[in-house]
């Protein structure tokens, strides 16, 4: 029942928006929020490796304060920040409508919120909140949550473009026939942008597989 929707939201006062706009090639994933000593806190993961530069931007970001480095792992760093904005990435009232959040990650200049919504009333509640707070709202994906066994994935145009080009150019061959530099030249974007778009596209495929509980069957490995 219900449907899966990926929503793009944007407003200068949404949490970490100035940081996202300054570092469009870095991916930030919103993990969870908490309250401590009357302060609203949230934890985020940062992917991309430019941690020093990102920390400097966070210090000047008016939507947050006290960015604290918690831990660094192989491919990401985790930060705890104090939220200094009243705008919510997901309005509290949406919980009453049964909205479930799969993940919230940064785009190139927005937040991408992937949700399961039980009905149209839940979507309307989200849209009404955005409209009343002048938050830019755009739906990038929408499909019936029952559509899960036909092997269909839902990629943005940019994600589809980079995966198609990489596949047909031989990027996935062993050894690789082309490099990310080649893809960047063909697409007219930077190598770091290729890396980010490619990672997001692959993550979308993995997420779609896991969310739909499609367990890979046995295959012959070469």
ChimeraX commands (.cxc) that place a marker at each C-alpha (Angstrom):
marker #1 position 0.00,0.00,0.00 radius 0.5
marker #1 position 1.05,3.61,-0.49 radius 0.5
marker #1 position 3.85,4.91,-2.66 radius 0.5
marker #1 position 7.52,5.81,-2.59 radius 0.5
marker #1 position 8.42,9.42,-3.32 radius 0.5
marker #1 position 11.74,11.21,-3.61 radius 0.5
marker #1 position 11.37,14.90,-2.86 radius 0.5
marker #1 position 13.77,17.73,-3.57 radius 0.5
marker #1 position 13.53,20.58,-1.05 radius 0.5
marker #1 position 15.48,23.81,-0.96 radius 0.5
marker #1 position 15.52,26.94,1.20 radius 0.5
marker #1 position 18.45,29.12,2.36 radius 0.5
marker #1 position 17.50,28.44,5.98 radius 0.5
marker #1 position 17.19,24.66,5.81 radius 0.5
marker #1 position 19.84,22.98,7.93 radius 0.5
marker #1 position 23.29,22.95,6.27 radius 0.5
marker #1 position 22.03,24.42,2.99 radius 0.5
marker #1 position 24.87,26.99,2.83 radius 0.5
marker #1 position 27.36,24.15,3.31 radius 0.5
marker #1 position 25.70,22.04,0.61 radius 0.5
marker #1 position 25.76,24.93,-1.86 radius 0.5
marker #1 position 29.44,25.63,-1.13 radius 0.5
marker #1 position 30.43,21.98,-1.60 radius 0.5
marker #1 position 28.12,20.58,-4.31 radius 0.5
marker #1 position 30.47,17.65,-5.01 radius 0.5
marker #1 position 30.29,16.41,-1.41 radius 0.5
marker #1 position 27.46,14.19,-0.18 radius 0.5
marker #1 position 25.96,14.82,3.25 radius 0.5
marker #1 position 23.60,12.28,4.76 radius 0.5
marker #1 position 21.27,13.29,7.57 radius 0.5
marker #1 position 21.39,10.51,10.17 radius 0.5
marker #1 position 19.15,11.45,13.11 radius 0.5
marker #1 position 18.24,14.26,15.51 radius 0.5
marker #1 position 18.12,14.54,19.29 radius 0.5
marker #1 position 17.59,17.11,22.03 radius 0.5
marker #1 position 20.15,17.79,24.74 radius 0.5
marker #1 position 20.28,20.64,27.26 radius 0.5
marker #1 position 17.41,22.35,25.38 radius 0.5
marker #1 position 19.42,22.31,22.15 radius 0.5
marker #1 position 18.29,20.60,18.96 radius 0.5
marker #1 position 21.12,18.43,17.72 radius 0.5
marker #1 position 21.57,16.35,14.61 radius 0.5
marker #1 position 24.17,13.90,13.39 radius 0.5
marker #1 position 25.28,13.83,9.77 radius 0.5
marker #1 position 27.69,11.76,7.71 radius 0.5
marker #1 position 29.93,13.55,5.22 radius 0.5
marker #1 position 31.27,11.68,2.18 radius 0.5
marker #1 position 33.95,13.11,-0.04 radius 0.5
marker #1 position 37.12,13.54,1.96 radius 0.5
marker #1 position 37.29,17.35,2.01 radius 0.5
marker #1 position 36.66,17.34,5.73 radius 0.5
marker #1 position 38.80,20.33,6.74 radius 0.5
marker #1 position 37.17,22.57,4.14 radius 0.5
marker #1 position 33.70,21.35,5.10 radius 0.5
marker #1 position 34.34,22.00,8.78 radius 0.5
marker #1 position 35.39,25.58,7.98 radius 0.5
marker #1 position 32.18,26.09,6.01 radius 0.5
marker #1 position 30.06,24.65,8.82 radius 0.5
marker #1 position 31.55,27.17,11.24 radius 0.5
marker #1 position 30.25,30.01,9.03 radius 0.5
marker #1 position 26.93,28.27,8.25 radius 0.5
marker #1 position 24.14,30.30,9.90 radius 0.5
marker #1 position 21.81,27.28,10.10 radius 0.5
marker #1 position 24.07,25.37,12.53 radius 0.5
marker #1 position 26.56,25.94,15.33 radius 0.5
marker #1 position 29.18,23.98,17.26 radius 0.5
marker #1 position 30.05,21.47,14.53 radius 0.5
marker #1 position 31.84,18.66,16.32 radius 0.5
marker #1 position 33.78,15.91,14.61 radius 0.5
marker #1 position 32.66,12.61,16.14 radius 0.5
marker #1 position 34.47,9.96,14.12 radius 0.5
marker #1 position 36.10,9.20,10.78 radius 0.5
marker #1 position 35.74,5.91,8.94 radius 0.5
marker #1 position 37.16,4.69,5.64 radius 0.5
marker #1 position 34.77,6.65,3.42 radius 0.5
marker #1 position 33.02,9.16,5.67 radius 0.5
marker #1 position 33.22,11.46,8.68 radius 0.5
marker #1 position 30.45,11.90,11.24 radius 0.5
marker #1 position 29.59,15.25,12.79 radius 0.5
marker #1 position 27.30,16.41,15.57 radius 0.5
marker #1 position 25.87,19.88,15.04 radius 0.5
marker #1 position 23.50,22.18,16.90 radius 0.5
marker #1 position 20.56,23.17,14.71 radius 0.5
marker #1 position 19.96,26.94,14.55 radius 0.5
marker #1 position 16.97,27.01,12.20 radius 0.5
marker #1 position 13.26,26.51,12.72 radius 0.5
marker #1 position 12.74,24.88,9.32 radius 0.5
marker #1 position 12.40,21.10,9.33 radius 0.5
marker #1 position 13.63,18.69,6.68 radius 0.5
marker #1 position 10.61,16.57,7.54 radius 0.5
marker #1 position 7.75,18.23,9.46 radius 0.5
marker #1 position 6.83,16.52,12.72 radius 0.5
marker #1 position 3.18,16.37,11.70 radius 0.5
marker #1 position 4.13,14.03,8.86 radius 0.5
marker #1 position 4.76,11.30,11.43 radius 0.5
marker #1 position 1.07,11.43,12.34 radius 0.5
marker #1 position 0.29,10.61,8.70 radius 0.5
marker #1 position 2.57,7.57,8.78 radius 0.5
marker #1 position 5.36,8.96,6.61 radius 0.5
marker #1 position 8.49,6.78,6.77 radius 0.5
marker #1 position 11.89,8.15,5.75 radius 0.5
marker #1 position 14.32,5.85,3.97 radius 0.5
marker #1 position 17.07,8.44,3.83 radius 0.5
marker #1 position 17.85,12.14,3.54 radius 0.5
marker #1 position 20.91,13.11,1.51 radius 0.5
marker #1 position 22.22,16.26,-0.07 radius 0.5
marker #1 position 21.95,16.85,-3.79 radius 0.5
marker #1 position 24.04,19.35,-5.72 radius 0.5
marker #1 position 22.04,22.29,-4.35 radius 0.5
marker #1 position 19.19,20.78,-2.31 radius 0.5
marker #1 position 18.15,18.07,0.11 radius 0.5
marker #1 position 16.76,14.84,-1.35 radius 0.5
marker #1 position 14.20,13.16,0.93 radius 0.5
marker #1 position 13.25,9.60,0.01 radius 0.5
marker #1 position 10.05,8.55,1.76 radius 0.5
marker #1 position 7.26,6.02,1.86 radius 0.5
marker #1 position 3.85,7.67,2.11 radius 0.5
marker #1 position 0.73,5.67,2.94 radius 0.5
marker #1 position -1.61,7.93,0.96 radius 0.5
marker #1 position -2.05,11.26,-0.81 radius 0.5
marker #1 position -3.01,13.01,2.43 radius 0.5
marker #1 position 0.52,12.46,3.73 radius 0.5
marker #1 position 2.02,13.99,0.59 radius 0.5
marker #1 position -0.40,16.92,0.81 radius 0.5
marker #1 position 0.65,17.56,4.41 radius 0.5
marker #1 position 4.29,17.72,3.34 radius 0.5
marker #1 position 3.49,20.03,0.43 radius 0.5
marker #1 position 1.40,22.31,2.64 radius 0.5
marker #1 position 4.26,22.66,5.11 radius 0.5
marker #1 position 6.72,23.54,2.35 radius 0.5
marker #1 position 4.32,26.01,0.77 radius 0.5
marker #1 position 3.57,27.78,4.06 radius 0.5
marker #1 position 7.30,28.17,4.80 radius 0.5
marker #1 position 8.35,29.16,1.26 radius 0.5
marker #1 position 10.40,25.99,0.85 radius 0.5
marker #1 position 11.05,25.03,-2.76 radius 0.5
marker #1 position 9.44,21.64,-3.32 radius 0.5
marker #1 position 9.88,19.31,-6.29 radius 0.5
marker #1 position 9.00,15.65,-6.67 radius 0.5
marker #1 position 11.72,13.82,-8.61 radius 0.5
marker #1 position 10.36,10.28,-8.27 radius 0.5
marker #1 position 6.96,8.78,-7.49 radius 0.5
marker #1 position 5.85,5.20,-7.85 radius 0.5
marker #1 position 3.55,2.63,-6.31 radius 0.5
marker #1 position 5.33,0.81,-3.50 radius 0.5
marker #1 position 3.74,-2.44,-4.68 radius 0.5
marker #1 position 5.76,-2.20,-7.89 radius 0.5
marker #1 position 8.81,-4.03,-6.64 radius 0.5
marker #1 position 9.34,-7.25,-8.61 radius 0.5
marker #1 position 9.63,-6.03,-12.17 radius 0.5
marker #1 position 13.26,-4.97,-11.89 radius 0.5
marker #1 position 12.42,-1.33,-12.54 radius 0.5
marker #1 position 14.66,1.28,-10.93 radius 0.5
marker #1 position 14.04,4.98,-10.69 radius 0.5
marker #1 position 17.02,7.12,-11.60 radius 0.5
marker #1 position 17.24,10.81,-12.33 radius 0.5
marker #1 position 18.15,11.82,-15.87 radius 0.5
marker #1 position 21.72,12.63,-14.80 radius 0.5
marker #1 position 22.08,9.31,-12.96 radius 0.5
marker #1 position 20.80,7.36,-15.96 radius 0.5
marker #1 position 23.11,9.28,-18.28 radius 0.5
marker #1 position 26.27,8.62,-16.32 radius 0.5
marker #1 position 25.52,4.92,-15.74 radius 0.5
marker #1 position 24.68,4.40,-19.41 radius 0.5
marker #1 position 27.80,6.18,-20.61 radius 0.5
marker #1 position 30.01,4.34,-18.13 radius 0.5
marker #1 position 28.54,0.98,-19.10 radius 0.5
marker #1 position 28.74,1.36,-22.88 radius 0.5
marker #1 position 32.18,2.99,-22.75 radius 0.5
marker #1 position 33.58,0.01,-20.85 radius 0.5
marker #1 position 34.07,1.58,-17.43 radius 0.5
marker #1 position 32.87,-1.63,-15.71 radius 0.5
marker #1 position 35.02,-3.98,-17.76 radius 0.5
marker #1 position 38.03,-5.74,-16.25 radius 0.5
marker #1 position 40.37,-4.04,-16.82 radius 0.5
marker #1 position 38.51,-0.77,-17.30 radius 0.5
marker #1 position 38.44,0.51,-20.86 radius 0.5
marker #1 position 37.96,4.15,-19.82 radius 0.5
marker #1 position 38.61,6.30,-16.74 radius 0.5
marker #1 position 36.54,8.82,-14.83 radius 0.5
marker #1 position 38.58,11.53,-16.56 radius 0.5
marker #1 position 37.23,10.25,-19.89 radius 0.5
marker #1 position 33.64,10.35,-18.59 radius 0.5
marker #1 position 34.18,13.85,-17.22 radius 0.5
marker #1 position 35.45,15.08,-20.58 radius 0.5
marker #1 position 32.50,13.56,-22.43 radius 0.5
marker #1 position 29.96,15.02,-20.00 radius 0.5
marker #1 position 31.68,18.38,-19.71 radius 0.5
marker #1 position 31.90,18.24,-15.91 radius 0.5
marker #1 position 34.68,17.80,-13.36 radius 0.5
marker #1 position 36.08,14.42,-12.36 radius 0.5
marker #1 position 34.83,14.96,-8.80 radius 0.5
marker #1 position 31.32,15.62,-10.16 radius 0.5
marker #1 position 31.51,12.36,-12.12 radius 0.5
marker #1 position 32.53,10.53,-8.94 radius 0.5
marker #1 position 29.62,12.01,-6.97 radius 0.5
marker #1 position 26.98,11.39,-9.64 radius 0.5
marker #1 position 28.20,7.87,-10.21 radius 0.5
marker #1 position 28.19,7.07,-6.50 radius 0.5
marker #1 position 24.68,8.46,-6.08 radius 0.5
marker #1 position 23.41,6.46,-9.06 radius 0.5
marker #1 position 24.92,3.22,-7.78 radius 0.5
marker #1 position 23.55,3.96,-4.28 radius 0.5
marker #1 position 20.10,4.44,-5.82 radius 0.5
marker #1 position 20.25,1.00,-7.43 radius 0.5
marker #1 position 21.44,-0.62,-4.21 radius 0.5
marker #1 position 18.81,1.18,-2.13 radius 0.5
marker #1 position 16.03,0.18,-4.52 radius 0.5
marker #1 position 17.15,-3.43,-4.28 radius 0.5
marker #1 position 17.38,-3.50,-0.50 radius 0.5
marker #1 position 14.18,-1.52,0.10 radius 0.5
marker #1 position 12.25,-3.92,-2.11 radius 0.5
marker #1 position 13.79,-6.97,-0.38 radius 0.5
marker #1 position 15.02,-8.39,-3.66 radius 0.5
marker #1 position 17.64,-10.87,-2.54 radius 0.5
marker #1 position 20.24,-11.67,-5.22 radius 0.5
marker #1 position 20.02,-15.26,-6.39 radius 0.5
marker #1 position 22.98,-17.49,-7.04 radius 0.5
marker #1 position 25.02,-16.61,-10.06 radius 0.5
marker #1 position 28.13,-17.85,-11.71 radius 0.5
marker #1 position 30.97,-15.45,-10.90 radius 0.5
marker #1 position 33.66,-14.83,-13.43 radius 0.5
marker link #1:1,2 radius 0.2
marker link #1:2,3 radius 0.2
marker link #1:3,4 radius 0.2
marker link #1:4,5 radius 0.2
marker link #1:5,6 radius 0.2
marker link #1:6,7 radius 0.2
marker link #1:7,8 radius 0.2
marker link #1:8,9 radius 0.2
marker link #1:9,10 radius 0.2
marker link #1:10,11 radius 0.2
marker link #1:11,12 radius 0.2
marker link #1:12,13 radius 0.2
marker link #1:13,14 radius 0.2
marker link #1:14,15 radius 0.2
marker link #1:15,16 radius 0.2
marker link #1:16,17 radius 0.2
marker link #1:17,18 radius 0.2
marker link #1:18,19 radius 0.2
marker link #1:19,20 radius 0.2
marker link #1:20,21 radius 0.2
marker link #1:21,22 radius 0.2
marker link #1:22,23 radius 0.2
marker link #1:23,24 radius 0.2
marker link #1:24,25 radius 0.2
marker link #1:25,26 radius 0.2
marker link #1:26,27 radius 0.2
marker link #1:27,28 radius 0.2
marker link #1:28,29 radius 0.2
marker link #1:29,30 radius 0.2
marker link #1:30,31 radius 0.2
marker link #1:31,32 radius 0.2
marker link #1:32,33 radius 0.2
marker link #1:33,34 radius 0.2
marker link #1:34,35 radius 0.2
marker link #1:35,36 radius 0.2
marker link #1:36,37 radius 0.2
marker link #1:37,38 radius 0.2
marker link #1:38,39 radius 0.2
marker link #1:39,40 radius 0.2
marker link #1:40,41 radius 0.2
marker link #1:41,42 radius 0.2
marker link #1:42,43 radius 0.2
marker link #1:43,44 radius 0.2
marker link #1:44,45 radius 0.2
marker link #1:45,46 radius 0.2
marker link #1:46,47 radius 0.2
marker link #1:47,48 radius 0.2
marker link #1:48,49 radius 0.2
marker link #1:49,50 radius 0.2
marker link #1:50,51 radius 0.2
marker link #1:51,52 radius 0.2
marker link #1:52,53 radius 0.2
marker link #1:53,54 radius 0.2
marker link #1:54,55 radius 0.2
marker link #1:55,56 radius 0.2
marker link #1:56,57 radius 0.2
marker link #1:57,58 radius 0.2
marker link #1:58,59 radius 0.2
marker link #1:59,60 radius 0.2
marker link #1:60,61 radius 0.2
marker link #1:61,62 radius 0.2
marker link #1:62,63 radius 0.2
marker link #1:63,64 radius 0.2
marker link #1:64,65 radius 0.2
marker link #1:65,66 radius 0.2
marker link #1:66,67 radius 0.2
marker link #1:67,68 radius 0.2
marker link #1:68,69 radius 0.2
marker link #1:69,70 radius 0.2
marker link #1:70,71 radius 0.2
marker link #1:71,72 radius 0.2
marker link #1:72,73 radius 0.2
marker link #1:73,74 radius 0.2
marker link #1:74,75 radius 0.2
marker link #1:75,76 radius 0.2
marker link #1:76,77 radius 0.2
marker link #1:77,78 radius 0.2
marker link #1:78,79 radius 0.2
marker link #1:79,80 radius 0.2
marker link #1:80,81 radius 0.2
marker link #1:81,82 radius 0.2
marker link #1:82,83 radius 0.2
marker link #1:83,84 radius 0.2
marker link #1:84,85 radius 0.2
marker link #1:85,86 radius 0.2
marker link #1:86,87 radius 0.2
marker link #1:87,88 radius 0.2
marker link #1:88,89 radius 0.2
marker link #1:89,90 radius 0.2
marker link #1:90,91 radius 0.2
marker link #1:91,92 radius 0.2
marker link #1:92,93 radius 0.2
marker link #1:93,94 radius 0.2
marker link #1:94,95 radius 0.2
marker link #1:95,96 radius 0.2
marker link #1:96,97 radius 0.2
marker link #1:97,98 radius 0.2
marker link #1:98,99 radius 0.2
marker link #1:99,100 radius 0.2
marker link #1:100,101 radius 0.2
marker link #1:101,102 radius 0.2
marker link #1:102,103 radius 0.2
marker link #1:103,104 radius 0.2
marker link #1:104,105 radius 0.2
marker link #1:105,106 radius 0.2
marker link #1:106,107 radius 0.2
marker link #1:107,108 radius 0.2
marker link #1:108,109 radius 0.2
marker link #1:109,110 radius 0.2
marker link #1:110,111 radius 0.2
marker link #1:111,112 radius 0.2
marker link #1:112,113 radius 0.2
marker link #1:113,114 radius 0.2
marker link #1:114,115 radius 0.2
marker link #1:115,116 radius 0.2
marker link #1:116,117 radius 0.2
marker link #1:117,118 radius 0.2
marker link #1:118,119 radius 0.2
marker link #1:119,120 radius 0.2
marker link #1:120,121 radius 0.2
marker link #1:121,122 radius 0.2
marker link #1:122,123 radius 0.2
marker link #1:123,124 radius 0.2
marker link #1:124,125 radius 0.2
marker link #1:125,126 radius 0.2
marker link #1:126,127 radius 0.2
marker link #1:127,128 radius 0.2
marker link #1:128,129 radius 0.2
marker link #1:129,130 radius 0.2
marker link #1:130,131 radius 0.2
marker link #1:131,132 radius 0.2
marker link #1:132,133 radius 0.2
marker link #1:133,134 radius 0.2
marker link #1:134,135 radius 0.2
marker link #1:135,136 radius 0.2
marker link #1:136,137 radius 0.2
marker link #1:137,138 radius 0.2
marker link #1:138,139 radius 0.2
marker link #1:139,140 radius 0.2
marker link #1:140,141 radius 0.2
marker link #1:141,142 radius 0.2
marker link #1:142,143 radius 0.2
marker link #1:143,144 radius 0.2
marker link #1:144,145 radius 0.2
marker link #1:145,146 radius 0.2
marker link #1:146,147 radius 0.2
marker link #1:147,148 radius 0.2
marker link #1:148,149 radius 0.2
marker link #1:149,150 radius 0.2
marker link #1:150,151 radius 0.2
marker link #1:151,152 radius 0.2
marker link #1:152,153 radius 0.2
marker link #1:153,154 radius 0.2
marker link #1:154,155 radius 0.2
marker link #1:155,156 radius 0.2
marker link #1:156,157 radius 0.2
marker link #1:157,158 radius 0.2
marker link #1:158,159 radius 0.2
marker link #1:159,160 radius 0.2
marker link #1:160,161 radius 0.2
marker link #1:161,162 radius 0.2
marker link #1:162,163 radius 0.2
marker link #1:163,164 radius 0.2
marker link #1:164,165 radius 0.2
marker link #1:165,166 radius 0.2
marker link #1:166,167 radius 0.2
marker link #1:167,168 radius 0.2
marker link #1:168,169 radius 0.2
marker link #1:169,170 radius 0.2
marker link #1:170,171 radius 0.2
marker link #1:171,172 radius 0.2
marker link #1:172,173 radius 0.2
marker link #1:173,174 radius 0.2
marker link #1:174,175 radius 0.2
marker link #1:175,176 radius 0.2
marker link #1:176,177 radius 0.2
marker link #1:177,178 radius 0.2
marker link #1:178,179 radius 0.2
marker link #1:179,180 radius 0.2
marker link #1:180,181 radius 0.2
marker link #1:181,182 radius 0.2
marker link #1:182,183 radius 0.2
marker link #1:183,184 radius 0.2
marker link #1:184,185 radius 0.2
marker link #1:185,186 radius 0.2
marker link #1:186,187 radius 0.2
marker link #1:187,188 radius 0.2
marker link #1:188,189 radius 0.2
marker link #1:189,190 radius 0.2
marker link #1:190,191 radius 0.2
marker link #1:191,192 radius 0.2
marker link #1:192,193 radius 0.2
marker link #1:193,194 radius 0.2
marker link #1:194,195 radius 0.2
marker link #1:195,196 radius 0.2
marker link #1:196,197 radius 0.2
marker link #1:197,198 radius 0.2
marker link #1:198,199 radius 0.2
marker link #1:199,200 radius 0.2
marker link #1:200,201 radius 0.2
marker link #1:201,202 radius 0.2
marker link #1:202,203 radius 0.2
marker link #1:203,204 radius 0.2
marker link #1:204,205 radius 0.2
marker link #1:205,206 radius 0.2
marker link #1:206,207 radius 0.2
marker link #1:207,208 radius 0.2
marker link #1:208,209 radius 0.2
marker link #1:209,210 radius 0.2
marker link #1:210,211 radius 0.2
marker link #1:211,212 radius 0.2
marker link #1:212,213 radius 0.2
marker link #1:213,214 radius 0.2
marker link #1:214,215 radius 0.2
marker link #1:215,216 radius 0.2
marker link #1:216,217 radius 0.2
marker link #1:217,218 radius 0.2
marker link #1:218,219 radius 0.2
marker link #1:219,220 radius 0.2
marker link #1:220,221 radius 0.2
marker link #1:221,222 radius 0.2
view
